[in-house]
Amino acid sequence: MKTIAITIEEEMLERVDRLARVAGRPGSNRSRVIREAVRNYVALAEQKAEGEREAAIVRRHRDRLKREGQALVKQQAKL
């Protein structure tokens, strides 16, 4: 684990400290709250980026997917 320095607004720091106190878990402190927040933010950002990549792929292949879907519906209707 690395130690880093960040600049943060006083109000936000007070909110982080308040959250650390409310957590009430052993070892719950400012650093832990910030690590968890960063971990959650990074995971969310990665999921969003993956969703955007997948949406771009679908948009690129939209017409072909539509044709294939229509063909499958026609095929199923014949059965």
Biopython code that builds the backbone (N, CA, C, O; Angstrom):
import numpy as np
from Bio.PDB.StructureBuilder import StructureBuilder

atoms = [
    (1, "MET", "N", (0.852, -1.162, 0.000)),
    (1, "MET", "CA", (0.000, 0.000, 0.000)),
    (1, "MET", "C", (0.904, 1.233, 0.000)),
    (1, "MET", "O", (1.928, 1.263, 0.683)),
    (2, "LYS", "N", (0.519, 2.236, -0.765)),
    (2, "LYS", "CA", (1.290, 3.475, -0.861)),
    (2, "LYS", "C", (0.615, 4.580, -0.063)),
    (2, "LYS", "O", (-0.606, 4.592, 0.090)),
    (3, "THR", "N", (1.398, 5.483, 0.432)),
    (3, "THR", "CA", (0.892, 6.675, 1.089)),
    (3, "THR", "C", (0.960, 7.808, 0.080)),
    (3, "THR", "O", (1.980, 8.011, -0.577)),
    (4, "ILE", "N", (-0.154, 8.551, -0.036)),
    (4, "ILE", "CA", (-0.212, 9.681, -0.959)),
    (4, "ILE", "C", (-0.705, 10.911, -0.212)),
    (4, "ILE", "O", (-1.206, 10.821, 0.909)),
    (5, "ALA", "N", (-0.555, 12.047, -0.849)),
    (5, "ALA", "CA", (-1.090, 13.289, -0.283)),
    (5, "ALA", "C", (-2.146, 13.811, -1.250)),
    (5, "ALA", "O", (-1.963, 13.776, -2.467)),
    (6, "ILE", "N", (-3.254, 14.297, -0.691)),
    (6, "ILE", "CA", (-4.296, 14.892, -1.519)),
    (6, "ILE", "C", (-4.693, 16.235, -0.923)),
    (6, "ILE", "O", (-4.460, 16.512, 0.254)),
    (7, "THR", "N", (-5.292, 17.048, -1.759)),
    (7, "THR", "CA", (-5.850, 18.309, -1.296)),
    (7, "THR", "C", (-7.361, 18.157, -1.328)),
    (7, "THR", "O", (-7.932, 17.725, -2.329)),
    (8, "ILE", "N", (-7.998, 18.512, -0.231)),
    (8, "ILE", "CA", (-9.440, 18.318, -0.125)),
    (8, "ILE", "C", (-10.041, 19.506, 0.632)),
    (8, "ILE", "O", (-9.417, 20.052, 1.542)),
    (9, "GLU", "N", (-11.236, 19.891, 0.252)),
    (9, "GLU", "CA", (-11.901, 21.003, 0.922)),
    (9, "GLU", "C", (-12.168, 20.654, 2.385)),
    (9, "GLU", "O", (-12.417, 19.499, 2.732)),
    (10, "GLU", "N", (-12.110, 21.660, 3.215)),
    (10, "GLU", "CA", (-12.307, 21.467, 4.646)),
    (10, "GLU", "C", (-13.670, 20.830, 4.941)),
    (10, "GLU", "O", (-13.765, 19.919, 5.763)),
    (11, "GLU", "N", (-14.707, 21.304, 4.280)),
    (11, "GLU", "CA", (-16.056, 20.762, 4.504)),
    (11, "GLU", "C", (-16.110, 19.272, 4.149)),
    (11, "GLU", "O", (-16.709, 18.478, 4.874)),
    (12, "MET", "N", (-15.484, 18.902, 3.035)),
    (12, "MET", "CA", (-15.489, 17.499, 2.632)),
    (12, "MET", "C", (-14.709, 16.656, 3.636)),
    (12, "MET", "O", (-15.112, 15.538, 3.955)),
    (13, "LEU", "N", (-13.609, 17.182, 4.128)),
    (13, "LEU", "CA", (-12.814, 16.461, 5.118)),
    (13, "LEU", "C", (-13.633, 16.237, 6.396)),
    (13, "LEU", "O", (-13.570, 15.166, 7.000)),
    (14, "GLU", "N", (-14.388, 17.242, 6.797)),
    (14, "GLU", "CA", (-15.250, 17.083, 7.975)),
    (14, "GLU", "C", (-16.299, 16.000, 7.737)),
    (14, "GLU", "O", (-16.611, 15.218, 8.635)),
    (15, "ARG", "N", (-16.834, 15.961, 6.533)),
    (15, "ARG", "CA", (-17.836, 14.926, 6.209)),
    (15, "ARG", "C", (-17.210, 13.540, 6.228)),
    (15, "ARG", "O", (-17.820, 12.585, 6.708)),
    (16, "VAL", "N", (-15.989, 13.429, 5.705)),
    (16, "VAL", "CA", (-15.281, 12.143, 5.721)),
    (16, "VAL", "C", (-15.027, 11.716, 7.156)),
    (16, "VAL", "O", (-15.248, 10.558, 7.510)),
    (17, "ASP", "N", (-14.565, 12.639, 7.982)),
    (17, "ASP", "CA", (-14.307, 12.317, 9.387)),
    (17, "ASP", "C", (-15.585, 11.894, 10.094)),
    (17, "ASP", "O", (-15.577, 10.952, 10.888)),
    (18, "ARG", "N", (-16.673, 12.582, 9.811)),
    (18, "ARG", "CA", (-17.965, 12.239, 10.429)),
    (18, "ARG", "C", (-18.372, 10.826, 10.004)),
    (18, "ARG", "O", (-18.834, 10.032, 10.823)),
    (19, "LEU", "N", (-18.199, 10.527, 8.742)),
    (19, "LEU", "CA", (-18.533, 9.198, 8.230)),
    (19, "LEU", "C", (-17.666, 8.126, 8.889)),
    (19, "LEU", "O", (-18.153, 7.047, 9.228)),
    (20, "ALA", "N", (-16.402, 8.423, 9.063)),
    (20, "ALA", "CA", (-15.496, 7.464, 9.713)),
    (20, "ALA", "C", (-15.937, 7.192, 11.147)),
    (20, "ALA", "O", (-15.868, 6.055, 11.613)),
    (21, "ARG", "N", (-16.388, 8.225, 11.842)),
    (21, "ARG", "CA", (-16.850, 8.036, 13.226)),
    (21, "ARG", "C", (-18.136, 7.223, 13.260)),
    (21, "ARG", "O", (-18.304, 6.364, 14.125)),
    (22, "VAL", "N", (-19.045, 7.487, 12.324)),
    (22, "VAL", "CA", (-20.340, 6.799, 12.297)),
    (22, "VAL", "C", (-20.154, 5.331, 11.934)),
    (22, "VAL", "O", (-20.888, 4.469, 12.419)),
    (23, "ALA", "N", (-19.178, 5.047, 11.085)),
    (23, "ALA", "CA", (-18.957, 3.667, 10.660)),
    (23, "ALA", "C", (-18.781, 2.763, 11.873)),
    (23, "ALA", "O", (-19.275, 1.636, 11.898)),
    (24, "GLY", "N", (-18.076, 3.266, 12.874)),
    (24, "GLY", "CA", (-17.970, 2.563, 14.142)),
    (24, "GLY", "C", (-17.319, 1.202, 14.079)),
    (24, "GLY", "O", (-17.405, 0.438, 15.041)),
    (25, "ARG", "N", (-16.682, 0.879, 12.996)),
    (25, "ARG", "CA", (-16.004, -0.421, 12.893)),
    (25, "ARG", "C", (-14.568, -0.274, 13.380)),
    (25, "ARG", "O", (-13.967, 0.793, 13.253)),
    (26, "PRO", "N", (-14.028, -1.343, 13.932)),
    (26, "PRO", "CA", (-12.611, -1.286, 14.316)),
    (26, "PRO", "C", (-11.762, -0.988, 13.073)),
    (26, "PRO", "O", (-11.962, -1.587, 12.017)),
    (27, "GLY", "N", (-10.841, -0.080, 13.212)),
    (27, "GLY", "CA", (-9.980, 0.271, 12.089)),
    (27, "GLY", "C", (-10.619, 1.248, 11.122)),
    (27, "GLY", "O", (-10.018, 1.602, 10.108)),
    (28, "SER", "N", (-11.841, 1.690, 11.427)),
    (28, "SER", "CA", (-12.502, 2.644, 10.547)),
    (28, "SER", "C", (-11.923, 4.026, 10.824)),
    (28, "SER", "O", (-12.025, 4.545, 11.936)),
    (29, "ASN", "N", (-11.327, 4.603, 9.817)),
    (29, "ASN", "CA", (-10.734, 5.926, 9.973)),
    (29, "ASN", "C", (-10.814, 6.663, 8.640)),
    (29, "ASN", "O", (-11.349, 6.141, 7.662)),
    (30, "ARG", "N", (-10.295, 7.840, 8.614)),
    (30, "ARG", "CA", (-10.327, 8.688, 7.433)),
    (30, "ARG", "C", (-9.732, 7.971, 6.215)),
    (30, "ARG", "O", (-10.329, 7.971, 5.138)),
    (31, "SER", "N", (-8.581, 7.375, 6.387)),
    (31, "SER", "CA", (-7.920, 6.706, 5.256)),
    (31, "SER", "C", (-8.775, 5.575, 4.702)),
    (31, "SER", "O", (-8.900, 5.415, 3.488)),
    (32, "ARG", "N", (-9.354, 4.800, 5.592)),
    (32, "ARG", "CA", (-10.186, 3.677, 5.150)),
    (32, "ARG", "C", (-11.408, 4.171, 4.382)),
    (32, "ARG", "O", (-11.761, 3.607, 3.346)),
    (33, "VAL", "N", (-12.058, 5.228, 4.889)),
    (33, "VAL", "CA", (-13.227, 5.780, 4.201)),
    (33, "VAL", "C", (-12.834, 6.249, 2.802)),
    (33, "VAL", "O", (-13.538, 5.973, 1.830)),
    (34, "ILE", "N", (-11.719, 6.952, 2.702)),
    (34, "ILE", "CA", (-11.283, 7.460, 1.396)),
    (34, "ILE", "C", (-10.901, 6.314, 0.478)),
    (34, "ILE", "O", (-11.241, 6.346, -0.705)),
    (35, "ARG", "N", (-10.205, 5.298, 0.982)),
    (35, "ARG", "CA", (-9.855, 4.132, 0.138)),
    (35, "ARG", "C", (-11.103, 3.451, -0.398)),
    (35, "ARG", "O", (-11.170, 3.107, -1.578)),
    (36, "GLU", "N", (-12.094, 3.256, 0.470)),
    (36, "GLU", "CA", (-13.334, 2.613, 0.029)),
    (36, "GLU", "C", (-14.060, 3.465, -1.006)),
    (36, "GLU", "O", (-14.606, 2.939, -1.976)),
    (37, "ALA", "N", (-14.066, 4.774, -0.799)),
    (37, "ALA", "CA", (-14.717, 5.670, -1.757)),
    (37, "ALA", "C", (-14.018, 5.622, -3.111)),
    (37, "ALA", "O", (-14.674, 5.572, -4.151)),
    (38, "VAL", "N", (-12.704, 5.637, -3.098)),
    (38, "VAL", "CA", (-11.949, 5.572, -4.355)),
    (38, "VAL", "C", (-12.171, 4.225, -5.024)),
    (38, "VAL", "O", (-12.369, 4.162, -6.237)),
    (39, "ARG", "N", (-12.141, 3.153, -4.251)),
    (39, "ARG", "CA", (-12.364, 1.810, -4.803)),
    (39, "ARG", "C", (-13.735, 1.736, -5.482)),
    (39, "ARG", "O", (-13.853, 1.230, -6.598)),
    (40, "ASN", "N", (-14.762, 2.240, -4.808)),
    (40, "ASN", "CA", (-16.117, 2.221, -5.373)),
    (40, "ASN", "C", (-16.209, 3.098, -6.617)),
    (40, "ASN", "O", (-16.846, 2.715, -7.598)),
    (41, "TYR", "N", (-15.581, 4.265, -6.585)),
    (41, "TYR", "CA", (-15.614, 5.172, -7.728)),
    (41, "TYR", "C", (-14.934, 4.538, -8.941)),
    (41, "TYR", "O", (-15.463, 4.587, -10.051)),
    (42, "VAL", "N", (-13.771, 3.947, -8.725)),
    (42, "VAL", "CA", (-13.034, 3.325, -9.830)),
    (42, "VAL", "C", (-13.835, 2.166, -10.419)),
    (42, "VAL", "O", (-13.915, 2.032, -11.640)),
    (43, "ALA", "N", (-14.425, 1.333, -9.574)),
    (43, "ALA", "CA", (-15.232, 0.209, -10.067)),
    (43, "ALA", "C", (-16.413, 0.721, -10.886)),
    (43, "ALA", "O", (-16.715, 0.173, -11.946)),
    (44, "LEU", "N", (-17.078, 1.758, -10.406)),
    (44, "LEU", "CA", (-18.211, 2.336, -11.133)),
    (44, "LEU", "C", (-17.774, 2.936, -12.465)),
    (44, "LEU", "O", (-18.439, 2.748, -13.483)),
    (45, "ALA", "N", (-16.655, 3.657, -12.454)),
    (45, "ALA", "CA", (-16.137, 4.261, -13.687)),
    (45, "ALA", "C", (-15.752, 3.181, -14.699)),
    (45, "ALA", "O", (-15.991, 3.342, -15.896)),
    (46, "GLU", "N", (-15.162, 2.092, -14.232)),
    (46, "GLU", "CA", (-14.798, 0.995, -15.129)),
    (46, "GLU", "C", (-16.040, 0.332, -15.720)),
    (46, "GLU", "O", (-16.063, 0.008, -16.908)),
    (47, "GLN", "N", (-17.073, 0.129, -14.898)),
    (47, "GLN", "CA", (-18.320, -0.457, -15.397)),
    (47, "GLN", "C", (-18.966, 0.447, -16.432)),
    (47, "GLN", "O", (-19.472, -0.028, -17.449)),
    (48, "LYS", "N", (-18.951, 1.740, -16.177)),
    (48, "LYS", "CA", (-19.531, 2.696, -17.112)),
    (48, "LYS", "C", (-18.772, 2.678, -18.436)),
    (48, "LYS", "O", (-19.386, 2.675, -19.502)),
    (49, "ALA", "N", (-17.456, 2.667, -18.375)),
    (49, "ALA", "CA", (-16.637, 2.633, -19.585)),
    (49, "ALA", "C", (-16.910, 1.358, -20.382)),
    (49, "ALA", "O", (-17.012, 1.403, -21.608)),
    (50, "GLU", "N", (-17.028, 0.231, -19.697)),
    (50, "GLU", "CA", (-17.323, -1.039, -20.381)),
    (50, "GLU", "C", (-18.698, -0.976, -21.030)),
    (50, "GLU", "O", (-18.865, -1.428, -22.162)),
    (51, "GLY", "N", (-19.676, -0.427, -20.334)),
    (51, "GLY", "CA", (-21.015, -0.277, -20.904)),
    (51, "GLY", "C", (-21.006, 0.604, -22.139)),
    (51, "GLY", "O", (-21.699, 0.317, -23.116)),
    (52, "GLU", "N", (-20.229, 1.671, -22.101)),
    (52, "GLU", "CA", (-20.125, 2.556, -23.257)),
    (52, "GLU", "C", (-19.459, 1.848, -24.437)),
    (52, "GLU", "O", (-19.874, 2.022, -25.583)),
    (53, "ARG", "N", (-18.421, 1.045, -24.153)),
    (53, "ARG", "CA", (-17.765, 0.270, -25.233)),
    (53, "ARG", "C", (-18.753, -0.716, -25.854)),
    (53, "ARG", "O", (-18.823, -0.846, -27.076)),
    (54, "GLU", "N", (-19.517, -1.410, -25.006)),
    (54, "GLU", "CA", (-20.490, -2.376, -25.514)),
    (54, "GLU", "C", (-21.587, -1.685, -26.317)),
    (54, "GLU", "O", (-22.009, -2.195, -27.355)),
    (55, "ALA", "N", (-22.047, -0.535, -25.851)),
    (55, "ALA", "CA", (-23.081, 0.212, -26.573)),
    (55, "ALA", "C", (-22.568, 0.658, -27.932)),
    (55, "ALA", "O", (-23.318, 0.647, -28.909)),
    (56, "ALA", "N", (-21.305, 1.049, -28.008)),
    (56, "ALA", "CA", (-20.715, 1.458, -29.290)),
    (56, "ALA", "C", (-20.669, 0.277, -30.256)),
    (56, "ALA", "O", (-20.913, 0.442, -31.451)),
    (57, "ILE", "N", (-20.361, -0.897, -29.748)),
    (57, "ILE", "CA", (-20.326, -2.098, -30.596)),
    (57, "ILE", "C", (-21.723, -2.387, -31.125)),
    (57, "ILE", "O", (-21.894, -2.671, -32.311)),
    (58, "VAL", "N", (-22.717, -2.317, -30.256)),
    (58, "VAL", "CA", (-24.103, -2.573, -30.671)),
    (58, "VAL", "C", (-24.525, -1.546, -31.722)),
    (58, "VAL", "O", (-25.149, -1.901, -32.722)),
    (59, "ARG", "N", (-24.186, -0.271, -31.498)),
    (59, "ARG", "CA", (-24.545, 0.763, -32.482)),
    (59, "ARG", "C", (-23.887, 0.491, -33.828)),
    (59, "ARG", "O", (-24.509, 0.671, -34.875)),
    (60, "ARG", "N", (-22.629, 0.057, -33.801)),
    (60, "ARG", "CA", (-21.902, -0.231, -35.042)),
    (60, "ARG", "C", (-22.555, -1.368, -35.816)),
    (60, "ARG", "O", (-22.541, -1.369, -37.047)),
    (61, "HIS", "N", (-23.117, -2.319, -35.115)),
    (61, "HIS", "CA", (-23.669, -3.519, -35.757)),
    (61, "HIS", "C", (-25.197, -3.546, -35.711)),
    (61, "HIS", "O", (-25.808, -4.589, -35.945)),
    (62, "ARG", "N", (-25.805, -2.419, -35.413)),
    (62, "ARG", "CA", (-27.257, -2.338, -35.223)),
    (62, "ARG", "C", (-28.041, -2.892, -36.406)),
    (62, "ARG", "O", (-28.950, -3.702, -36.222)),
    (63, "ASP", "N", (-27.699, -2.463, -37.617)),
    (63, "ASP", "CA", (-28.468, -2.896, -38.790)),
    (63, "ASP", "C", (-28.389, -4.414, -38.990)),
    (63, "ASP", "O", (-29.398, -5.066, -39.257)),
    (64, "ARG", "N", (-27.183, -4.964, -38.858)),
    (64, "ARG", "CA", (-27.025, -6.413, -39.031)),
    (64, "ARG", "C", (-27.782, -7.162, -37.944)),
    (64, "ARG", "O", (-28.440, -8.164, -38.222)),
    (65, "LEU", "N", (-27.692, -6.680, -36.704)),
    (65, "LEU", "CA", (-28.403, -7.332, -35.610)),
    (65, "LEU", "C", (-29.918, -7.275, -35.822)),
    (65, "LEU", "O", (-30.633, -8.229, -35.517)),
    (66, "LYS", "N", (-30.387, -6.161, -36.340)),
    (66, "LYS", "CA", (-31.824, -6.019, -36.610)),
    (66, "LYS", "C", (-32.255, -7.026, -37.675)),
    (66, "LYS", "O", (-33.275, -7.699, -37.521)),
    (67, "ARG", "N", (-31.479, -7.129, -38.751)),
    (67, "ARG", "CA", (-31.819, -8.091, -39.820)),
    (67, "ARG", "C", (-31.817, -9.520, -39.299)),
    (67, "ARG", "O", (-32.722, -10.300, -39.594)),
    (68, "GLU", "N", (-30.795, -9.857, -38.522)),
    (68, "GLU", "CA", (-30.706, -11.210, -37.978)),
    (68, "GLU", "C", (-31.870, -11.498, -37.025)),
    (68, "GLU", "O", (-32.421, -12.599, -37.025)),
    (69, "GLY", "N", (-32.235, -10.512, -36.222)),
    (69, "GLY", "CA", (-33.361, -10.686, -35.309)),
    (69, "GLY", "C", (-34.671, -10.893, -36.057)),
    (69, "GLY", "O", (-35.475, -11.751, -35.694)),
    (70, "GLN", "N", (-34.876, -10.104, -37.097)),
    (70, "GLN", "CA", (-36.093, -10.248, -37.906)),
    (70, "GLN", "C", (-36.133, -11.613, -38.581)),
    (70, "GLN", "O", (-37.190, -12.239, -38.649)),
    (71, "ALA", "N", (-34.984, -12.079, -39.082)),
    (71, "ALA", "CA", (-34.918, -13.389, -39.727)),
    (71, "ALA", "C", (-35.264, -14.493, -38.723)),
    (71, "ALA", "O", (-35.967, -15.445, -39.063)),
    (72, "LEU", "N", (-34.773, -14.365, -37.494)),
    (72, "LEU", "CA", (-35.069, -15.366, -36.474)),
    (72, "LEU", "C", (-36.560, -15.380, -36.123)),
    (72, "LEU", "O", (-37.145, -16.445, -35.924)),
    (73, "VAL", "N", (-37.163, -14.202, -36.048)),
    (73, "VAL", "CA", (-38.595, -14.121, -35.742)),
    (73, "VAL", "C", (-39.396, -14.785, -36.855)),
    (73, "VAL", "O", (-40.338, -15.525, -36.572)),
    (74, "LYS", "N", (-39.045, -14.537, -38.107)),
    (74, "LYS", "CA", (-39.724, -15.164, -39.246)),
    (74, "LYS", "C", (-39.566, -16.672, -39.202)),
    (74, "LYS", "O", (-40.515, -17.416, -39.450)),
    (75, "GLN", "N", (-38.361, -17.114, -38.882)),
    (75, "GLN", "CA", (-38.093, -18.554, -38.807)),
    (75, "GLN", "C", (-38.929, -19.195, -37.699)),
    (75, "GLN", "O", (-39.490, -20.273, -37.895)),
    (76, "GLN", "N", (-39.015, -18.552, -36.554)),
    (76, "GLN", "CA", (-39.788, -19.090, -35.445)),
    (76, "GLN", "C", (-41.287, -19.110, -35.778)),
    (76, "GLN", "O", (-42.009, -20.014, -35.356)),
    (77, "ALA", "N", (-41.743, -18.113, -36.534)),
    (77, "ALA", "CA", (-43.158, -18.046, -36.895)),
    (77, "ALA", "C", (-43.540, -19.208, -37.825)),
    (77, "ALA", "O", (-44.693, -19.638, -37.824)),
    (78, "LYS", "N", (-42.610, -19.709, -38.596)),
    (78, "LYS", "CA", (-42.886, -20.819, -39.516)),
    (78, "LYS", "C", (-43.006, -22.139, -38.766)),
    (78, "LYS", "O", (-43.605, -23.081, -39.286)),
    (79, "LEU", "N", (-42.463, -22.232, -37.580)),
    (79, "LEU", "CA", (-42.470, -23.509, -36.847)),
    (79, "LEU", "C", (-43.777, -23.800, -36.187)),
    (79, "LEU", "O", (-43.924, -24.836, -35.538)),
]
sb = StructureBuilder()
sb.init_structure("model")
sb.init_model(0)
sb.init_chain("A")
sb.init_seg("    ")
for serial, (resi, resn, name, xyz) in enumerate(atoms, 1):
    if name == "N":
        sb.init_residue(resn, " ", resi, " ")
    sb.init_atom(name, np.array(xyz, "f"), 0.0, 1.0, " ", f" {name:<3s}", serial, name[0])
structure = sb.get_structure()
